[in-house]
Amino acid sequence: MSDKTFAEQHIVVTGGGTGIGRAAALAFAEQGAASVTITGRRSEPLDEVAALHPAVIPVVADVATDAGTDAIAAAVQARGGTLDVLVHNAGVFGLTPLDDLDPADVRRQFEVNVFGPILLTAKLLPHLRSPGGNIVVVSSISARLAAPHQSAYAASKAAIDSFIRSAAVELGPKGIRVNGVAPGNVQTPILATGGLSPEKITQWRTNYATKAPAARIGHPADITPWITHLANPTNSWVTGEIITIDGGMLAT
């Protein structure tokens, strides 16, 4: 028998066209969700995912803009106005060396990685099931792992970790849980879209796999089960948690 954990539930996954968001959206759909609205800035990858399951609904929207959050809210309203699970996965990465800093890169990372989840949560809060709603945020071990040229990205993820905990406390009385996952280096397009060359990406991933106790980088399939697990209604006593999934890197 198929798993119908999310039967009759309505889900939103930002950044659902590729990587972890794509895998999470399909996992929710395969576990019985009535609708899984996926968002992103480009229509092509969204349409490709939507073609894989009838429950997946693509919505072109930039979570860092008012127009984007309005479009997502309109999509939720079109599905009946009730939202059960909100997954904040959209994120951007870029190198920000302090001796050659482009302020636009810093602003963009905070707009997407921090302002987007906060503002979209506020926009969709009237639609989130209360009690019973779930928010899952995709953070990163970069929030706790210092590295050169990554101060903006790391700071944005540290900020979103703080948001997860504060939102869990604030929304707890409404019966809404807020949790996060913090992946390590995962095979997704984020490094390439962040401007790293194929050679640099290969070097980073090789170095990561060499150092991590698990001896490899991660894959979206390593992260997705934790997202759906945290969103599972049966886990009603888990909130304010950020689950590290990094092949043991932070333990080294």
C-alpha positions in Angstrom: 0.0 0.0 0.0 1.2 3.5 -0.8 2.0 6.0 2.0 -0.7 8.6 2.3 0.8 10.5 5.2 -0.1 13.9 3.7 -3.5 12.9 2.2 -5.8 15.9 1.6 -3.0 18.3 2.7 -1.9 21.3 0.7 1.8 22.0 0.6 4.0 24.9 -0.6 7.7 24.3 -1.4 9.7 27.3 -2.5 12.6 26.7 -4.8 10.9 23.6 -5.9 12.3 23.4 -9.4 15.6 21.8 -8.6 17.7 20.1 -5.9 16.3 19.6 -2.5 13.1 21.5 -3.2 12.3 19.3 -6.3 12.9 16.1 -4.3 10.8 17.3 -1.4 7.9 18.4 -3.6 7.7 15.0 -5.3 8.0 13.2 -1.9 5.0 15.1 -0.6 3.1 14.4 -3.7 3.9 10.7 -3.6 2.8 10.6 0.0 -0.7 11.6 -0.9 -0.7 15.4 -0.8 -3.8 17.0 -2.5 -1.6 19.7 -3.9 2.0 20.7 -3.8 2.6 24.2 -5.0 6.2 24.7 -6.1 7.7 28.1 -6.7 10.8 29.5 -8.4 12.0 32.3 -10.7 12.2 30.2 -13.9 9.2 28.4 -15.4 11.1 25.7 -17.2 12.3 23.6 -14.2 9.0 24.1 -12.4 7.1 22.8 -15.4 9.5 19.8 -15.6 8.7 18.8 -12.0 5.0 19.4 -12.5 5.0 17.0 -15.4 6.2 14.2 -13.0 3.1 14.2 -10.8 -0.5 15.6 -11.2 -0.5 17.0 -7.6 2.4 19.4 -8.3 1.4 23.0 -9.3 4.1 25.4 -10.7 4.0 29.0 -9.7 6.6 31.4 -11.0 7.4 33.7 -8.1 10.5 35.3 -6.5 10.1 34.9 -2.8 12.2 38.0 -2.2 9.6 40.3 -3.8 6.1 41.5 -2.8 4.8 40.4 -6.1 6.2 36.9 -5.5 4.7 36.5 -2.1 1.4 37.8 -3.4 1.5 35.2 -6.2 2.1 32.4 -3.8 -0.7 33.6 -1.5 -3.0 33.7 -4.5 -2.1 30.2 -5.5 -2.9 29.0 -1.9 -6.2 30.8 -2.1 -7.0 29.1 -5.4 -6.5 25.7 -3.7 -9.1 26.5 -1.1 -7.2 28.9 1.1 -5.9 26.4 3.6 -2.2 25.5 3.9 -0.9 22.6 5.9 2.9 22.6 5.2 5.2 25.4 4.1 8.7 24.5 3.1 11.2 27.3 2.8 13.8 25.9 0.4 14.6 28.8 -2.0 18.1 30.0 -1.4 21.0 31.6 -3.2 24.8 31.4 -2.6 27.7 33.6 -3.7 31.2 34.2 -2.6 31.6 37.6 -0.8 35.3 38.2 -0.2 35.6 41.2 2.1 38.5 42.7 0.2 36.5 42.7 -3.0 32.9 42.9 -1.9 29.9 43.5 -4.1 27.1 44.9 -1.9 24.5 43.6 -4.4 25.6 40.0 -3.7 25.2 40.5 0.1 21.8 42.1 -0.3 20.5 39.4 -2.7 21.6 36.6 -0.3 19.8 38.2 2.6 16.7 39.0 0.5 16.3 35.4 -0.6 17.7 33.5 2.3 16.3 35.6 5.2 13.7 38.2 4.1 12.0 35.8 1.8 11.1 33.1 4.4 10.2 35.7 7.0 7.9 37.8 4.8 6.4 34.7 3.1 5.6 33.2 6.5 3.8 36.4 7.5 1.9 36.5 4.2 0.8 32.9 4.4 0.1 32.8 8.2 -3.6 33.5 7.8 -3.8 30.4 5.6 -1.7 28.0 7.7 -3.8 25.4 9.5 -4.1 26.3 13.2 -3.7 24.1 15.0 -1.8 21.6 12.9 0.3 23.7 10.5 3.9 22.9 9.8 6.8 25.1 8.6 10.1 23.5 7.6 13.1 25.7 6.7 16.2 24.5 4.7 19.2 26.1 6.4 22.8 25.0 6.1 25.7 23.9 8.3 27.3 27.2 7.1 25.5 28.9 9.9 28.0 27.1 12.2 30.9 26.4 9.9 33.2 29.4 9.4 34.9 29.6 6.0 36.6 32.4 4.0 34.7 34.4 1.4 31.3 33.1 2.7 30.5 35.5 5.4 27.3 36.8 3.8 25.9 33.3 3.1 26.9 32.0 6.6 25.4 35.1 8.3 22.2 34.7 6.3 21.9 31.0 7.4 22.7 31.9 11.0 19.9 34.5 10.9 17.4 32.0 9.5 18.4 29.5 12.3 17.4 32.2 14.8 14.2 32.8 12.9 13.3 29.1 13.1 13.6 29.1 16.9 11.9 32.4 17.5 9.0 31.5 15.1 8.6 28.2 16.9 8.1 30.0 20.2 5.8 32.6 18.7 3.6 30.2 16.7 3.5 27.4 19.2 0.4 28.8 20.9 -1.4 28.7 17.5 -0.5 25.0 17.2 1.9 25.6 14.3 5.3 23.9 14.5 8.5 25.3 13.0 11.6 23.2 12.3 14.6 23.2 10.1 17.2 21.0 8.4 20.8 22.0 8.0 22.5 20.2 5.1 26.1 20.1 4.3 27.5 20.0 0.8 24.7 18.5 -1.3 24.6 17.8 -5.1 22.4 20.7 -6.2 22.8 23.6 -8.7 23.3 26.2 -5.9 27.1 26.5 -6.3 26.9 26.8 -10.1 24.2 29.4 -10.0 26.3 31.2 -7.4 29.0 31.7 -10.0 31.5 28.9 -9.1 33.3 27.3 -12.0 32.9 23.5 -12.6 36.5 23.0 -11.6 36.0 24.9 -8.3 32.8 22.9 -7.6 34.6 19.6 -8.1 37.4 20.8 -5.8 35.0 21.8 -3.1 33.0 18.5 -3.3 36.2 16.4 -3.3 37.6 18.3 -0.3 34.3 17.8 1.5 34.1 14.1 0.8 37.7 13.6 1.9 37.1 15.3 5.3 33.5 14.2 6.1 33.3 10.9 8.1 30.7 9.6 5.6 33.3 10.0 2.9 30.9 11.6 0.3 28.8 14.7 -0.3 25.1 14.6 0.1 22.3 14.1 -2.3 18.7 15.5 -2.2 17.5 12.0 -1.2 19.5 12.3 2.0 17.6 15.4 3.0 14.1 14.9 1.8 13.0 12.2 4.3 13.9 14.6 7.2 11.8 17.4 5.7 8.8 15.1 5.3 9.4 13.6 8.8 9.4 17.0 10.4 6.2 17.9 8.6 4.5 14.7 9.6 1.5 15.5 11.8 2.4 12.6 14.1 5.5 14.4 15.3 3.5 17.0 17.2 6.1 17.4 20.0 9.0 18.4 17.7 9.3 22.1 17.2 12.2 24.7 17.2 14.6 22.0 16.1 17.3 22.2 13.4 18.4 18.8 12.2 22.0 18.7 10.9 22.5 16.3 7.9 26.1 16.7 6.8 27.8 13.3 6.7 29.4 14.1 10.0 31.3 17.2 8.8 30.5 19.3 11.9 31.8 16.4 14.1 35.3 16.7 12.6 
